[in-house]
Amino acid sequence: MLVLIGNSPSSGSTLLSELLDSTPISLSGEELGLFACNKFYGDFNNSVQSTSSCKSLYISRIGLFSKGLPSYGLTSEQVKEMSNDHLNATDFVDSFLSKYKEFRGRDADVIFEKTPQNLSCIGEFLESFEDSYFIHIVRNPVNVFLSLLKRGFPPYVAVYTWLLDVATFYKYRNHERVINISYEELTNNPYGLVSEILRKITGKVISPVEIEAMYKGNTFRAEHTLKIDSWSNQEFGSISNNHNKKLTQEQKRIFCNALNGRISDSYANKSGIPVVTYVEMIKYFGYSSILDEMKGGTSLSKSPRDYKQLLSRFYHDYKASDATLKELCSYLNPIEKVTKCEN
């Protein structure tokens, strides 16, 4: 069985993947991108060699990532050959999972794939794989914002990426085969949470104590996990639960202004996501305490770097015939101000 993990960036998918890769019944490799490409489900024969529009604000297009393939024992050419041998996504996945299990020498019950942008294809995946599950990880939006700033993203894109990503998930929040966890739960109780996830998906029980021992002895992931340079925790096997990162005055001003935003009607229609406000999503996911410290915002303007990023997203979609000139304004203005402040 293939299970996808999706989330806003910097929300713990790498940690969850490492943990899930450490048991006899489960495997999880690096990010592939392929299953986040909507063409994989709707135009399979062309999906491996092309890209799709992505709903997430911080990335333009999504397709097969070659960087993570070594952790699956594959090359880009081998994946293309595999796709040519199959007529549809489900047959390809069966072959892919068999090859991966053979490469790892483990006949696992379930294989997890953790590309954050899998969020873009929740509906398509669950419809195509009727017995599978989708796992969503949510993290405190302040910490996601700070992480994206540290990674070099401009302020508007950094602060609104979380809103657009969780809104993409929100549409499927009540689906019976969707599991939602928080980064805070994951880091506070990693082994117990993973034990519960595996029990729900496979019906099998592995104790938290066993998972901890196997995780710390997972030499394969210690060698193959790809870390981002800006991450504060680079050590495999070390789980940080520092959830109280502080904003500077300027960062607090930006975040406070962002709270008065909601997804615009035009961008929601283009992306197929619900029109929700930042405050609604903060409350829904249990981060209401943020609002106690954030008062007096107006609206958030864009920097030249933000405009450049948003325009780049439009250009790449337009070039691929996934956008029209009439939609340029939607790409440049995915968020609009809430008429009445709700916080």
C-alpha positions in Angstrom: 0.0 0.0 0.0 1.2 3.5 -0.8 0.3 6.3 1.7 1.1 9.9 1.0 2.2 12.5 3.5 1.5 16.2 2.7 1.9 19.5 4.6 3.1 23.0 4.5 6.9 23.1 4.3 9.0 22.9 7.5 6.2 21.0 9.3 7.9 17.7 10.2 7.4 15.4 7.2 11.1 14.4 7.2 11.0 13.4 10.9 7.8 11.4 10.4 9.2 9.8 7.3 12.4 8.7 9.2 10.3 7.2 12.0 7.9 5.4 9.6 10.9 4.0 7.7 12.2 2.3 10.9 9.8 -0.6 11.4 9.6 -4.0 9.8 6.1 -3.3 8.3 6.8 0.2 6.9 9.2 2.0 4.5 9.6 5.6 3.6 12.0 7.3 1.2 12.9 10.8 0.2 10.6 13.3 -1.6 9.7 12.2 -5.2 7.3 14.9 -6.3 5.7 12.5 -8.8 2.7 11.7 -6.8 2.1 15.5 -6.2 1.8 16.0 -10.0 -1.9 16.0 -11.0 -1.0 14.7 -14.4 0.1 11.4 -12.7 -3.6 10.7 -12.1 -5.2 12.3 -15.1 -2.5 12.0 -17.8 -0.3 9.2 -16.6 1.5 8.5 -19.9 2.9 12.1 -19.9 3.3 12.6 -16.2 6.9 11.4 -15.6 8.4 13.8 -18.1 6.3 16.8 -17.3 5.2 19.1 -14.5 1.9 20.3 -13.1 0.7 23.5 -11.6 1.0 23.5 -7.8 -1.5 25.0 -5.3 1.2 25.9 -2.8 2.4 29.5 -2.8 6.1 28.9 -2.4 6.7 26.7 -5.4 5.9 27.1 -9.1 5.6 23.7 -10.6 5.7 20.1 -9.4 7.0 17.0 -11.0 9.5 14.1 -10.6 12.4 15.0 -8.3 15.5 13.2 -9.3 17.4 14.1 -6.1 15.5 11.7 -3.9 15.6 8.7 -6.3 18.8 7.1 -5.0 17.0 6.4 -1.7 14.7 4.2 -3.7 17.4 2.5 -5.7 16.3 4.2 -8.9 17.4 6.7 -11.5 15.3 9.0 -13.6 15.8 6.8 -16.7 14.6 3.7 -14.8 11.4 5.6 -13.6 10.7 6.6 -17.2 11.2 3.1 -18.4 8.8 1.8 -15.7 6.2 4.4 -16.7 6.4 3.2 -20.3 5.7 -0.3 -19.2 2.4 0.5 -17.6 -0.9 2.0 -18.8 -2.1 3.7 -15.6 -1.0 5.1 -12.2 -2.1 2.1 -10.1 -0.2 -0.4 -12.1 2.9 1.8 -12.0 2.6 2.1 -8.2 2.4 -1.6 -7.8 5.6 -2.1 -9.8 7.3 0.9 -8.0 6.5 -0.5 -4.5 7.7 -4.0 -5.5 11.0 -2.6 -6.7 11.5 -0.5 -3.6 10.8 -3.3 -1.2 13.3 -5.5 -3.2 15.9 -2.7 -3.0 15.5 -2.3 0.8 15.2 -6.1 1.4 12.0 -5.7 3.4 8.5 -6.9 2.5 6.8 -4.0 4.2 3.0 -3.7 4.3 2.9 0.0 3.6 5.2 2.5 2.0 5.0 6.2 2.8 6.0 9.1 0.5 6.4 12.5 2.0 6.5 15.3 -0.6 4.9 18.3 1.1 3.1 19.3 -2.2 1.2 16.0 -2.1 -1.4 18.4 -0.7 -2.2 19.4 -4.3 -3.5 15.9 -5.2 -5.3 14.7 -2.1 -8.6 14.1 -3.9 -7.1 12.5 -7.0 -4.9 10.2 -4.9 -7.7 9.0 -2.6 -10.0 8.4 -5.6 -7.3 6.4 -7.5 -6.2 4.4 -4.5 -9.4 3.5 -2.7 -7.9 1.5 0.1 -5.1 4.0 1.0 -4.7 6.9 3.3 -3.4 10.5 3.3 -1.6 12.0 6.2 -1.5 15.7 6.8 0.9 17.4 9.3 0.1 20.9 10.6 2.5 23.1 12.5 2.2 26.4 14.3 2.0 29.0 11.4 4.4 31.3 13.2 7.1 28.7 13.2 6.4 27.9 9.5 6.7 31.6 8.7 10.0 31.9 10.5 11.4 28.8 8.9 10.5 30.0 5.4 12.1 33.4 6.1 15.2 31.6 7.2 15.1 29.7 3.9 15.1 32.9 2.0 11.5 33.3 1.0 10.1 36.9 0.8 7.7 37.9 3.7 4.3 37.8 1.9 5.0 34.4 0.4 6.5 33.1 3.7 3.5 34.1 5.8 0.7 33.1 3.5 2.1 29.8 2.4 0.7 28.2 5.5 -2.8 29.6 4.9 -3.0 28.3 1.4 -1.6 24.9 2.3 -3.9 24.2 5.2 -6.8 25.5 3.2 -6.0 22.9 0.5 -6.2 20.2 3.2 -9.3 21.7 4.9 -11.5 20.6 2.0 -10.7 16.9 2.9 -10.6 17.2 6.7 -13.6 14.9 7.3 -12.6 12.2 4.8 -12.5 8.8 6.4 -9.1 8.0 5.0 -7.4 11.2 6.0 -5.3 11.4 9.1 -4.4 14.8 10.6 -1.6 15.2 13.1 0.3 18.2 14.4 4.0 18.8 14.5 3.8 19.5 18.2 2.2 16.1 18.8 4.8 14.4 16.6 7.8 15.9 18.5 6.3 15.5 22.0 5.3 11.9 21.5 7.0 10.6 18.3 7.0 6.9 19.0 3.5 6.7 20.4 2.1 8.7 17.5 3.8 6.5 14.9 2.6 3.4 16.7 -1.0 4.7 16.5 -0.7 5.6 12.8 0.6 2.2 11.9 -2.1 0.5 13.9 -4.8 2.5 12.1 -3.5 1.9 8.6 -2.3 -1.7 8.9 -4.1 -3.1 11.9 -0.8 -4.2 13.4 0.7 -3.0 16.7 4.3 -2.1 17.2 5.1 -0.7 20.6 6.6 2.9 21.0 9.6 1.3 22.8 10.3 -0.9 19.8 9.9 2.0 17.4 12.3 4.2 19.3 15.0 1.5 19.3 14.6 0.8 15.6 14.5 4.5 14.7 17.8 5.2 16.5 19.3 2.2 14.7 18.1 3.2 11.2 21.5 3.5 9.5 20.0 3.7 6.0 18.0 6.9 6.7 20.9 8.3 8.7 22.9 8.1 5.5 20.3 9.0 2.9 18.0 11.6 4.5 18.4 15.0 2.7 18.6 17.9 5.1 18.0 21.6 4.3 20.9 23.8 5.3 18.7 26.2 7.2 17.3 23.6 9.6 18.5 24.1 13.1 18.5 20.3 13.9 20.8 18.5 11.4 21.5 15.4 13.6 19.7 12.2 12.7 18.0 10.5 15.7 17.7 13.8 17.6 14.1 15.2 18.0 13.7 18.8 18.9 10.5 20.0 20.5 11.3 23.7 20.6 7.8 25.1 19.8 8.3 28.7 21.2 10.2 30.5 18.6 10.1 34.3 19.0 9.3 36.9 16.4 11.2 40.2 16.1 9.1 43.3 16.1 9.2 43.5 12.3 8.2 39.9 11.9 5.4 40.3 14.4 4.1 43.3 12.4 4.1 41.3 9.2 2.3 38.4 10.9 -0.2 40.6 12.6 -1.1 42.3 9.3 -1.3 38.9 7.6 -4.0 37.8 10.0 -6.4 40.2 8.3 -6.2 38.2 5.1 -8.4 35.6 3.5 -8.0 33.6 0.3 -9.5 35.6 -2.6 -12.5 34.2 -4.5 -10.6 34.2 -7.8 -7.6 32.3 -6.5 -9.8 29.9 -4.7 -11.7 29.2 -7.9 -8.5 28.8 -9.8 -7.0 26.4 -7.3 -10.1 24.5 -6.2 -9.6 25.4 -2.5 -12.1 26.9 -0.1 -12.3 30.6 0.7 -11.2 30.8 4.3 -9.5 33.4 6.5 -6.2 33.1 8.3 -8.0 33.5 11.7 -10.5 30.7 10.9 -7.7 28.3 10.1 -5.7 29.2 13.1 -8.7 28.5 15.3 -9.6 25.3 13.5 -6.1 23.8 13.9 -5.9 24.7 17.6 -3.4 27.6 17.6 -5.8 30.3 19.0 -3.2 31.4 21.6 -1.4 33.1 18.7 -4.3 35.6 18.4 -3.8 36.8 22.0 -0.5 38.3 21.1 -1.4 39.6 17.6 -3.5 42.8 17.7 -3.8 46.0 15.6 -2.9 44.7 12.2 -4.1 46.3 9.0 -3.2 44.5 5.7 0.0 43.1 4.4 1.7 44.7 1.3 4.0 42.8 -1.0 7.7 43.5 -1.5 9.3 43.5 -5.0 10.7 40.0 -4.1 7.2 38.9 -3.4 5.9 40.2 -6.7 8.8 38.5 -8.5 7.9 35.1 -6.9 4.2 35.5 -7.7 4.9 36.5 -11.2 7.3 33.6 -11.7 4.5 31.2 -10.6 2.2 32.7 -13.2 4.8 32.7 -15.9 5.6 29.0 -15.5 1.9 28.0 -15.5 1.2 30.3 -18.4 4.1 28.8 -20.4 2.7 25.3 -19.7 -0.8 26.4 -20.7 -2.1 25.9 -17.2 -3.0 29.7 -16.8 -4.3 32.4 -19.0 -3.5 36.1 -19.2 -6.9 36.8 -17.6 -5.7 35.0 -14.5 -2.6 37.1 -13.9 -4.4 39.3 -11.3 -5.4 36.1 -9.4 -1.8 34.9 -9.2 -0.6 38.3 -8.0 -3.3 38.7 -5.4 -4.1 35.3 -3.9 -5.1 37.0 -0.6 -7.5 39.8 0.0 -8.2 41.8 3.2 -11.1 40.6 5.4 -13.8 43.2 5.4 -14.3 42.7 9.2 -11.4 41.7 11.4 -12.3 38.4 13.2 -9.5 38.1 15.8 
